[in-house]
């Protein structure tokens, strides 16, 4: 199963292009009830997710890169096991 997550990147890193493999690290908020992801090394950050929605695969591929005039957004696709 494929899963897409959007990451916000406030500085333009030109090497973050569509098709590039990336690795993310998982961080916790609210005693582990909430998780978020950061593209290593601190390139971009995801929104927050409930612990039940956590990723099992920490490697993904950038599928889309957009700019809204203030920040860049990277859509990263992860392969996740079927439930």
N, C-alpha and C positions, 0 to 999 in steps of 0.2 A: 504494500500500500504506500502511496506517495503522500507526503504531507508538506504543505508550504507554510513558512513562517516569514513574516516581514520584519526586517531589521532597519533601524534608523541609524544613519551614518552622517554625523554633522560636519566632518572634514572630508574633502574629496581625496580619496585614495584611488588614483587612476588604475592601479592593478586589480581593483575589485570589479572585474568585468563579468559579463554573462558567460557561463560555462566554466568558471573557475571553481575548483574544489576548495571548500573551507571547513574548518573545524571550529566547534563552539564549546564553551564551557558553561556548565549549569551553576546558577547561584540561587540562594534561598532567601525568602522573606517570611515574616510572620511565623517563626519557628518551623519552617519547612512546609507550610501549607501552600505557599505560593513560590513558583520558580520563574526565572527568566534566563535568557541566554545571551552570551556575548561572543561575537566572532573574535577568535584569537588572532593577534594580540590586541585586544581592546579596540577593535576597528568600528564595530557597530553593536547596538543592543536591541533586543526584542522587547515586546510588551510583556506583561505578566500573564502567567497561566496557573491554573489550579494544579496541585501536585498530581492529580489523576490524569492530567493532560501532558505530563512530562514526556520528553523524547527518550527513546531507548538508543537511538543512533546519533552520535555527536558529530558526524561528518555529513556534509551536504554539498549541493551544487547551486551556485547563483544562477537563477533562471531569468531574473529581470532586474534592471537597475533604472530608477527614475529619479528626477530632481523636481522639487516643487517650488524652487526659488529660495528656499531656506535650508533644506536638508536633502540628502540623498536617501533613497529607500532601496534596500536590496531584498528581493524575494528569493528565499533559499528553499530548495526542495530536499527533503530527507526521505530515505527509504525506511519505512517502519514496518514491523511485522504485522501480518493480518491477525486480527483478534478472533 
